[in-house]
Amino acid sequence: MTIDTPSLEYSLLSPMIIVLAAAVIGVLVEAFVPADRRRVTHLVLALGALAAAFVAVVALAGTSTVAAVGSVAVDGPTLFLQGVIVAVSAASVALMAHRSSDHPEVAAVDAFTPAASTVPGTVAEARAVTARVTRTEIYPLTLFAVGGMMVLPASNDLLSMFVALEVLSLPLYLLCGLARRRRLLSQEASLKYFLLGAFSSAFFLFGTALLYGYAGSVRLDDIADAADGDQILGVLGVGLVAVGLLFKVGAVPFHSWIPDVYQGAPTPVTAFMASATKVAAFGALLRILVVGVPDLQDAWRPMLWAVAIVTMLVGAVIAVTQTDVTRMLAYSSIAHAGFILTGVSAGAAGVSATLFYLAAYAFSTLGAFAVVSLVRDQGGEVTELSRWAGLGRSSPLTAAAFALFLLAFAGIPLTSGFTSKFAVFQAALEDGGAALVIVGVVSSAIAASFYIRVIVVLFFTEPEGPSATITHGTGATVAVAVSVVATVVLGVFPQPLLDLAERAAAAIA
């Protein structure tokens, strides 16, 4: 008897291999490169690897096949989402390189210093310590997370998807806790994210077991062909697997971790999580529903409708009550998860609209959190909305950029948000989801009220006390500038990316 040796198509897997190899090399850099050279070495390595991965993604354009013994799909949606993830991650790494007293690189040093409340001149002490010891493990951790995010939407079987989910999650648990000495909430954020993530992983595995019982395989194409399987097992399996992924995207009722984690994690890490993680998780959800269980659409569509409606309303309504900018953006991201679910619920007809929405939203949310990381006073970041009064006059360009991102979130014409919402609402309407569209429009109107309120505070409100200021740095400036360009271009000239998303959706392997 002969046994076929499994083969790995390295060229097809090259984008993921490049990023994960760079992450491993980054660990070696931490071990062997002198401390004063690590930061520059990590930056060159991370940005170089992400640039090379993006080139590899572009080189694979038009490919539609499976690799790694059928466990990885290399097709249009995979390459589209991987390109978005790599581009957003590169901008996130640039933001992480922005050095400040509350930056994750600095916050990591706090593991070796007393708590902030016991240190005289905490900011000055942190800067002095950072000058001597710079902990740069944030870069390889980020690359490991990016590698998992690239594998997640490409996974063609549920076990590979679970491994990818854990590879992206474990570094994020650590990244959330890097500010544990300066931000007391950082410890809570990391622990809460870890515990709830563990529960979601358990749901995902239980659903995988049920789908295996339904189809006798964990391969998505085999599950799609199992028309004679036990329908109850199939529906329960899809529901539990969806719970694991809906947790990652922050859909209601699996959203409770988002406000606390977004507020407690270092803001550059929050920007990375809020943009790239959502892209990867929605990509995986699309692949399961469209490729794996299209015949069960009548069963999972009502579930998604209910989740989407509740998510849009809860996110928009609770965001109105927030006085902290970070928590407001967190609840805004919950509402946007509901908007994206309206495209996902349309099945195959909504894939292209969902892909476009993910690309547009990723850059807008990255830019918004990048601006948040720049608003400071002597004690560090300032996220209380009342302290932002007058920033439109003292720092008009930065305030204008933040206002642009808020208008995009609200779906104002000539921004990427308008085109995104129009695309997913149109897909849902054509698929019979008129109720979803009505709720989406109402939620957008509610959301617009608090976006406008922030703009009024920025430009038309006098500060009552000492106002915050805007810090500047090359990395943060790059992240904000890239996000502004993407938000404007995708709003004014969206057709090229819409066409690309349409071609990608038509090329599912």
FENDACOR-V596837 format. One record per residue. RES is the residue in one letter. PHI is phi in whole degrees, 0 to 359 (* if undefined). PSI is psi in whole degrees, -180 to 180 (NA if undefined). Layout:
res=RES phi=PHI psi=PSI
res=RES phi=PHI psi=PSI
//
This chain:
res=M phi=* psi=133
res=T phi=256 psi=144
res=I phi=247 psi=124
res=D phi=288 psi=132
res=T phi=278 psi=124
res=P phi=300 psi=144
res=S phi=241 psi=144
res=L phi=247 psi=123
res=E phi=274 psi=90
res=Y phi=298 psi=-33
res=S phi=294 psi=-38
res=L phi=288 psi=-29
res=L phi=265 psi=4
res=S phi=302 psi=-40
res=P phi=301 psi=-42
res=M phi=288 psi=-39
res=I phi=297 psi=-41
res=I phi=300 psi=-47
res=V phi=292 psi=-46
res=L phi=292 psi=-36
res=A phi=295 psi=-40
res=A phi=296 psi=-36
res=A phi=296 psi=-43
res=V phi=296 psi=-43
res=I phi=298 psi=-36
res=G phi=299 psi=-36
res=V phi=296 psi=-41
res=L phi=294 psi=-36
res=V phi=300 psi=-43
res=E phi=300 psi=-33
res=A phi=277 psi=-33
res=F phi=240 psi=-20
res=V phi=275 psi=136
res=P phi=305 psi=148
res=A phi=302 psi=-37
res=D phi=286 psi=-10
res=R phi=249 psi=-6
res=R phi=294 psi=-43
res=R phi=300 psi=-49
res=V phi=295 psi=-41
res=T phi=298 psi=-44
res=H phi=296 psi=-42
res=L phi=299 psi=-47
res=V phi=298 psi=-44
res=L phi=296 psi=-48
res=A phi=293 psi=-51
res=L phi=293 psi=-37
res=G phi=296 psi=-43
res=A phi=294 psi=-42
res=L phi=293 psi=-38
res=A phi=295 psi=-43
res=A phi=295 psi=-39
res=A phi=295 psi=-38
res=F phi=295 psi=-41
res=V phi=298 psi=-41
res=A phi=295 psi=-38
res=V phi=297 psi=-46
res=V phi=298 psi=-39
res=A phi=295 psi=-27
res=L phi=271 psi=3
res=A phi=305 psi=136
res=G phi=92 psi=-7
res=T phi=282 psi=141
res=S phi=213 psi=91
res=T phi=201 psi=-177
res=V phi=240 psi=154
res=A phi=222 psi=176
res=A phi=53 psi=56
res=V phi=57 psi=38
res=G phi=80 psi=4
res=S phi=271 psi=-12
res=V phi=233 psi=128
res=A phi=262 psi=125
res=V phi=249 psi=96
res=D phi=216 psi=-170
res=G phi=301 psi=-56
res=P phi=301 psi=-40
res=T phi=301 psi=-51
res=L phi=292 psi=-38
res=F phi=299 psi=-50
res=L phi=291 psi=-37
res=Q phi=296 psi=-38
res=G phi=298 psi=-43
res=V phi=295 psi=-44
res=I phi=299 psi=-45
res=V phi=295 psi=-43
res=A phi=295 psi=-45
res=V phi=294 psi=-38
res=S phi=294 psi=-37
res=A phi=298 psi=-44
res=A phi=295 psi=-35
res=S phi=294 psi=-40
res=V phi=297 psi=-40
res=A phi=300 psi=-41
res=L phi=294 psi=-40
res=M phi=297 psi=-27
res=A phi=284 psi=-11
res=H phi=291 psi=115
res=R phi=266 psi=130
res=S phi=203 psi=174
res=S phi=292 psi=-20
res=D phi=248 psi=15
res=H phi=284 psi=149
res=P phi=302 psi=-32
res=E phi=298 psi=-42
res=V phi=286 psi=-41
res=A phi=299 psi=-32
res=A phi=296 psi=-29
res=V phi=293 psi=-24
res=D phi=298 psi=-16
res=A phi=297 psi=-19
res=F phi=249 psi=8
res=T phi=235 psi=160
res=P phi=296 psi=167
res=A phi=299 psi=154
res=A phi=301 psi=-34
res=S phi=291 psi=-17
res=T phi=255 psi=4
res=V phi=250 psi=117
res=P phi=295 psi=139
res=G phi=59 psi=56
res=T phi=305 psi=-45
res=V phi=298 psi=-46
res=A phi=296 psi=-41
res=E phi=298 psi=-43
res=A phi=298 psi=-41
res=R phi=295 psi=-40
res=A phi=294 psi=-43
res=V phi=296 psi=-41
res=T phi=297 psi=-34
res=A phi=296 psi=-28
res=R phi=268 psi=-41
res=V phi=226 psi=117
res=T phi=246 psi=116
res=R phi=269 psi=118
res=T phi=242 psi=23
res=E phi=294 psi=-11
res=I phi=301 psi=-31
res=Y phi=287 psi=-51
res=P phi=296 psi=-34
res=L phi=298 psi=-42
res=T phi=296 psi=-41
res=L phi=294 psi=-38
res=F phi=299 psi=-43
res=A phi=297 psi=-42
res=V phi=297 psi=-42
res=G phi=301 psi=-44
res=G phi=296 psi=-38
res=M phi=295 psi=-34
res=M phi=287 psi=-33
res=V phi=283 psi=-33
res=L phi=304 psi=-54
res=P phi=286 psi=-10
res=A phi=268 psi=-10
res=S phi=294 psi=131
res=N phi=253 psi=4
res=D phi=218 psi=157
res=L phi=289 psi=-30
res=L phi=291 psi=-43
res=S phi=299 psi=-38
res=M phi=295 psi=-40
res=F phi=294 psi=-43
res=V phi=299 psi=-43
res=A phi=297 psi=-39
res=L phi=298 psi=-40
res=E phi=286 psi=-37
res=V phi=296 psi=-36
res=L phi=279 psi=-28
res=S phi=280 psi=-44
res=L phi=301 psi=-45
res=P phi=298 psi=-34
res=L phi=293 psi=-35
res=Y phi=301 psi=-42
res=L phi=289 psi=-43
res=L phi=298 psi=-36
res=C phi=296 psi=-28
res=G phi=264 psi=9
res=L phi=292 psi=-21
res=A phi=259 psi=30
res=R phi=294 psi=-24
res=R phi=272 psi=-30
res=R phi=269 psi=-36
res=R phi=247 psi=113
res=L phi=298 psi=-30
res=L phi=291 psi=-18
res=S phi=296 psi=-38
res=Q phi=296 psi=-46
res=E phi=297 psi=-41
res=A phi=299 psi=-47
res=S phi=296 psi=-45
res=L phi=293 psi=-42
res=K phi=295 psi=-42
res=Y phi=297 psi=-41
res=F phi=295 psi=-48
res=L phi=295 psi=-48
res=L phi=293 psi=-34
res=G phi=297 psi=-37
res=A phi=296 psi=-42
res=F phi=297 psi=-43
res=S phi=295 psi=-37
res=S phi=296 psi=-38
res=A phi=296 psi=-43
res=F phi=300 psi=-43
res=F phi=298 psi=-45
res=L phi=294 psi=-40
res=F phi=297 psi=-42
res=G phi=296 psi=-37
res=T phi=298 psi=-42
res=A phi=297 psi=-41
res=L phi=292 psi=-40
res=L phi=293 psi=-32
res=Y phi=295 psi=-40
res=G phi=295 psi=-31
res=Y phi=287 psi=-42
res=A phi=246 psi=-14
res=G phi=75 psi=16
res=S phi=199 psi=156
res=V phi=256 psi=-1
res=R phi=287 psi=134
res=L phi=297 psi=-38
res=D phi=291 psi=-34
res=D phi=291 psi=-38
res=I phi=296 psi=-39
res=A phi=296 psi=-30
res=D phi=273 psi=-4
res=A phi=274 psi=64
res=A phi=291 psi=-23
res=D phi=263 psi=12
res=G phi=285 psi=169
res=D phi=292 psi=114
res=Q phi=296 psi=-34
res=I phi=296 psi=-45
res=L phi=299 psi=-41
res=G phi=296 psi=-46
res=V phi=294 psi=-44
res=L phi=296 psi=-40
res=G phi=297 psi=-45
res=V phi=298 psi=-42
res=G phi=299 psi=-44
res=L phi=288 psi=-39
res=V phi=296 psi=-40
res=A phi=297 psi=-36
res=V phi=301 psi=-44
res=G phi=300 psi=-38
res=L phi=277 psi=-34
res=L phi=295 psi=-29
res=F phi=299 psi=-44
res=K phi=295 psi=-34
res=V phi=273 psi=-8
res=G phi=77 psi=34
res=A phi=279 psi=148
res=V phi=289 psi=136
res=P phi=263 psi=25
res=F phi=254 psi=31
res=H phi=255 psi=-4
res=S phi=299 psi=-23
res=W phi=282 psi=-24
res=I phi=298 psi=-53
res=P phi=300 psi=-44
res=D phi=291 psi=-41
res=V phi=290 psi=-43
res=Y phi=298 psi=-37
res=Q phi=283 psi=-35
res=G phi=275 psi=-31
res=A phi=289 psi=155
res=P phi=305 psi=137
res=T phi=301 psi=-40
res=P phi=300 psi=-34
res=V phi=291 psi=-40
res=T phi=301 psi=-43
res=A phi=300 psi=-43
res=F phi=295 psi=-46
res=M phi=295 psi=-46
res=A phi=294 psi=-26
res=S phi=262 psi=-62
res=A phi=289 psi=-40
res=T phi=297 psi=-40
res=K phi=297 psi=-40
res=V phi=299 psi=-48
res=A phi=294 psi=-45
res=A phi=293 psi=-42
res=F phi=293 psi=-34
res=G phi=299 psi=-43
res=A phi=294 psi=-40
res=L phi=297 psi=-42
res=L phi=300 psi=-44
res=R phi=295 psi=-40
res=I phi=295 psi=-47
res=L phi=286 psi=-39
res=V phi=274 psi=-40
res=V phi=267 psi=-42
res=G phi=275 psi=-43
res=V phi=227 psi=50
res=P phi=295 psi=-29
res=D phi=288 psi=-17
res=L phi=262 psi=18
res=Q phi=300 psi=-37
res=D phi=296 psi=-22
res=A phi=271 psi=-43
res=W phi=273 psi=-18
res=R phi=296 psi=-47
res=P phi=302 psi=-37
res=M phi=299 psi=-46
res=L phi=294 psi=-37
res=W phi=301 psi=-48
res=A phi=297 psi=-45
res=V phi=296 psi=-42
res=A phi=296 psi=-44
res=I phi=297 psi=-49
res=V phi=295 psi=-39
res=T phi=296 psi=-45
res=M phi=299 psi=-46
res=L phi=290 psi=-47
res=V phi=297 psi=-46
res=G phi=299 psi=-44
res=A phi=289 psi=-44
res=V phi=292 psi=-46
res=I phi=290 psi=-31
res=A phi=299 psi=-32
res=V phi=299 psi=-31
res=T phi=273 psi=-4
res=Q phi=279 psi=141
res=T phi=247 psi=-2
res=D phi=255 psi=129
res=V phi=297 psi=-42
res=T phi=296 psi=-44
res=R phi=292 psi=-34
res=M phi=298 psi=-45
res=L phi=293 psi=-32
res=A phi=296 psi=-48
res=Y phi=291 psi=-30
res=S phi=298 psi=-40
res=S phi=294 psi=-32
res=I phi=295 psi=-45
res=A phi=299 psi=-40
res=H phi=291 psi=-30
res=A phi=301 psi=-38
res=G phi=294 psi=-41
res=F phi=300 psi=-43
res=I phi=294 psi=-36
res=L phi=297 psi=-26
res=T phi=296 psi=-34
res=G phi=286 psi=-41
res=V phi=297 psi=-38
res=S phi=295 psi=-18
res=A phi=282 psi=-3
res=G phi=69 psi=-139
res=A phi=300 psi=-31
res=A phi=290 psi=-20
res=G phi=254 psi=7
res=V phi=296 psi=-49
res=S phi=296 psi=-42
res=A phi=296 psi=-40
res=T phi=294 psi=-41
res=L phi=300 psi=-44
res=F phi=296 psi=-44
res=Y phi=300 psi=-44
res=L phi=299 psi=-43
res=A phi=295 psi=-46
res=A phi=293 psi=-45
res=Y phi=293 psi=-36
res=A phi=301 psi=-45
res=F phi=288 psi=-39
res=S phi=296 psi=-44
res=T phi=289 psi=-34
res=L phi=299 psi=-46
res=G phi=296 psi=-40
res=A phi=297 psi=-46
res=F phi=289 psi=-29
res=A phi=297 psi=-41
res=V phi=295 psi=-41
res=V phi=302 psi=-39
res=S phi=292 psi=-15
res=L phi=267 psi=-16
res=V phi=273 psi=116
res=R phi=216 psi=165
res=D phi=226 psi=-163
res=Q phi=294 psi=-21
res=G phi=268 psi=-4
res=G phi=124 psi=-152
res=E phi=295 psi=146
res=V phi=240 psi=115
res=T phi=244 psi=-3
res=E phi=290 psi=124
res=L phi=301 psi=-38
res=S phi=298 psi=-27
res=R phi=283 psi=-10
res=W phi=273 psi=-1
res=A phi=300 psi=133
res=G phi=86 psi=-2
res=L phi=296 psi=-26
res=G phi=295 psi=-25
res=R phi=268 psi=-37
res=S phi=280 psi=-32
res=S phi=221 psi=74
res=P phi=297 psi=-37
res=L phi=293 psi=-47
res=T phi=295 psi=-43
res=A phi=296 psi=-38
res=A phi=295 psi=-38
res=A phi=297 psi=-44
res=F phi=295 psi=-40
res=A phi=298 psi=-38
res=L phi=298 psi=-44
res=F phi=296 psi=-40
res=L phi=295 psi=-40
res=L phi=295 psi=-35
res=A phi=294 psi=-42
res=F phi=300 psi=-36
res=A phi=285 psi=-15
res=G phi=83 psi=32
res=I phi=287 psi=138
res=P phi=305 psi=152
res=L phi=72 psi=15
res=T phi=238 psi=162
res=S phi=297 psi=-29
res=G phi=295 psi=-36
res=F phi=295 psi=-49
res=T phi=298 psi=-39
res=S phi=297 psi=-51
res=K phi=295 psi=-40
res=F phi=301 psi=-42
res=A phi=294 psi=-47
res=V phi=288 psi=-36
res=F phi=294 psi=-39
res=Q phi=296 psi=-43
res=A phi=297 psi=-43
res=A phi=294 psi=-40
res=L phi=295 psi=-42
res=E phi=293 psi=-22
res=D phi=263 psi=12
res=G phi=88 psi=16
res=G phi=261 psi=50
res=A phi=299 psi=-37
res=A phi=297 psi=-40
res=L phi=299 psi=-43
res=V phi=295 psi=-41
res=I phi=298 psi=-47
res=V phi=297 psi=-38
res=G phi=297 psi=-42
res=V phi=294 psi=-43
res=V phi=297 psi=-44
res=S phi=296 psi=-39
res=S phi=298 psi=-39
res=A phi=295 psi=-42
res=I phi=297 psi=-45
res=A phi=297 psi=-37
res=A phi=300 psi=-30
res=S phi=296 psi=-44
res=F phi=278 psi=-23
res=Y phi=295 psi=-44
res=I phi=296 psi=-37
res=R phi=300 psi=-41
res=V phi=295 psi=-41
res=I phi=296 psi=-38
res=V phi=297 psi=-42
res=V phi=297 psi=-41
res=L phi=295 psi=-44
res=F phi=250 psi=-22
res=F phi=234 psi=13
res=T phi=240 psi=133
res=E phi=279 psi=136
res=P phi=293 psi=137
res=E phi=272 psi=-24
res=G phi=224 psi=-157
res=P phi=296 psi=122
res=S phi=273 psi=158
res=A phi=283 psi=168
res=T phi=234 psi=167
res=I phi=257 psi=124
res=T phi=271 psi=160
res=H phi=230 psi=148
res=G phi=194 psi=154
res=T phi=299 psi=-46
res=G phi=298 psi=-48
res=A phi=294 psi=-38
res=T phi=298 psi=-41
res=V phi=298 psi=-46
res=A phi=298 psi=-45
res=V phi=294 psi=-43
res=A phi=296 psi=-44
res=V phi=298 psi=-42
res=S phi=294 psi=-40
res=V phi=297 psi=-46
res=V phi=299 psi=-45
res=A phi=297 psi=-42
res=T phi=295 psi=-40
res=V phi=286 psi=-47
res=V phi=297 psi=-43
res=L phi=287 psi=-12
res=G phi=269 psi=-37
res=V phi=270 psi=-40
res=F phi=234 psi=67
res=P phi=280 psi=-15
res=Q phi=299 psi=-41
res=P phi=302 psi=-43
res=L phi=287 psi=-35
res=L phi=299 psi=-43
res=D phi=296 psi=-41
res=L phi=297 psi=-43
res=A phi=296 psi=-37
res=E phi=295 psi=-45
res=R phi=294 psi=-39
res=A phi=296 psi=-43
res=A phi=295 psi=-29
res=A phi=278 psi=-4
res=A phi=244 psi=35
res=I phi=290 psi=127
res=A phi=290 psi=NA
//
